[in-house]
Amino acid sequence: MSFTFEVLAGGLGNTLQDAGRFGFRHQGMPVSGFLDAPLAHCANALVGNPADTTCLEMRLLGPTLQVTSGFARVAIAGDAVASVQRASGVTQALANWHSVTLREGDTLTVGAIKNGCAYISFAGGLALTSAMGSESTYVRVGVGGLNGRALAAGDRLPGRARAISPDAHELRAPEPFCHKGGPIRVMLGPQADHFSPDARRALTTSTWTTTPEQDRMGVRLAGVALEHQTRAHADIVSDGIAPGTIQVPGNGQPIVLLADCHTVGGYPKIATVISADLPRLAHMPAGTAFQFEVVSGDTACMALGEADAALQAWLGRLQRYAPSGFLDEQALYAENLVSGMCRAE
């Protein structure tokens, strides 16, 4: 059975994303996709989806969604306050890291996204039209998702048909999934030689603060100005860039590029954030302070393996649970409920 949601309120900064749009960067098309792929994987696992199934990525304020047909199993991964108003009028808090089954007339409301990024997954996925091999939304050119734009009131989210019993056990995680803390690790280059020795030292000895100038394309940082070797070194012939690239324009303030970043750029690149740590940039709202740490390629590869192992360990701890009011008929019928009989005169 499939389902349909009507969007009663679109929230702010909410787009449909999957693993990304690969193979088109040579044509100027960004990869896009999840800002935090491990977190989206967690959301999908909570409803039994493959890891790369399209989710609703929430950045500032979550949406309000009402089931208008069928029933849908959803889950939220991330730090958000959410509630479900049942068709009967009863309102229930929705715990993060738990799946929940919504029936026709039920309404899901998600409030502020407290840590910069969270995901809603839909069991079975959404019935969307693929664009260049991906359902990810790239707003700047209007590609993917819902007509290439953020969620808005009046939109409809149709689900794919999937055999799910509305009375089956749900899934929950015993604890939230968390990325490893510490400095954001980077590898120097490819234009580190365009910067003075003092600037290269300052990259890792200074504290950086994220600014309000941030979106899915990148985040501008505030801190000590990183000096170029000369004024001429502040510009290069445009060459390839990728998510994680740290560009430094003439004012010396770094820009860390994210999933929707363009494919070429003319600012020199002092370093690149390693893949294991890049998802953490999605959870740094304006005013977040952090430091960088330079590591080797071997360390970057090891860190990626450790991050994947941590995710797999978290997935292995998911638990089935019975929500309030749930009746497990199969378990009930398996029990011997009558231990004996007697005849009373």
Secondary structure by P-SEA (a helix, b strand, c coil): ccccccccccccccccccccccccccccccccccccaaaaaaaaaaacccccccccccccbbbbbbbccbbbbbcccccccccccccccbbbbbbccbbbbbcccbbbbbccccccccccccccccccccccccccccccccccccccccccccbbbbbcccccccccbbbbbcccccccccccccccccccccccaaaaaacccbbbbbcccccccccccccccccccccccccccbbbbcccbbbbccccbbbbbcccccccccccccbbbccccaaaaaaccccccbbbbbbcaaaaaaaaaaaaaaaaaaaaabbbbbcccccaaaaaaaccccccccccc
